[in-house]
Structures are given as C-alpha cells and as structure tokens.
Amino acid sequence: MKSAKMSAIVLAVAAAGMASMSVARADEAQARSLLKAMSDYLGVQKTISFEYDTNLDIVNTQQQKIGLASSGTLTLERPTSFTQRAQADLRMSRWSSMGRP
C-alpha cells in the first residue's frame, strides 16, 4: 500500500516536472521567435531613431546622494550615418559617424 502511494507520488512529481519543462521550452521557443521577428523588422529599416532620458543616483561615503540626469536622441540612417545628441546636467555633446556602406 505504501509502495503504491509512493509510486503515485513519484509519478505525479515526475509528470509535473515534465510539464514545467515543456512550458519552459515553449517559453524559450516563443522568446526566440519574438526576438527573431524584432531583429528582422529592425534589419530592414533604413532609419531608426529614439529619444531617451536617464537618471543615475550615486551615494558617496558621507551618505550624500548625487543625482545625474541626461537625455538625448539617437539616429541611425543606413547604411552611412549614425548620430547621437546628448544633453546632460552640465554639458551638451554630439557624436556622429558618416561611414561608407
């Protein structure tokens, strides 16, 4: 009787483990599929651009909090141009690259 219960428990645990493994594989397959679709979409775009805002908080050894903020834009025009413009708290910078295909 105990042996039958133990076998049933082991079988149930094994089945649950297999089910969770198949779900994990399905999630991984779906993640790969989504990543490939996004990569394919970005791969055919001639121009990609976005704006960003960032904040970085630093606490020094005297427990003072220093906050650094910046924002900017990034533009990629294929196949020849890459431009980044950034505005930080104390300075503004621009970086560009005009290359050949």
Phi, psi and omega in degrees: 000311178298322180297320179292319178295317180296319178297319179295320179294315180298318179296319179294317179296317179296318179295319178295320178296318178294321180296318180291328177292321179291325176294318179297319178294321178295318178297318179294318179295319178294319179297317178298318180296316179295318179297319178296317179298317179294318180296317178297319180296312180292329182295333182262356180285135177278328180228132176230132176212154175204159175252151180217154174229133180229152174224136177231121178254130180238134175248120182273183185291342176268013179064028174269136180261126179246127180249128177244128181237147175208161176212167180180185176228152176228130180230132177238118177244112183279147357262012194243347192223141175220122182229136174230131173241130182230140176238117178252180182302319187244354184207165175233139180224158176219136179229129180224153174221123175248106185245180176259154178293000000 
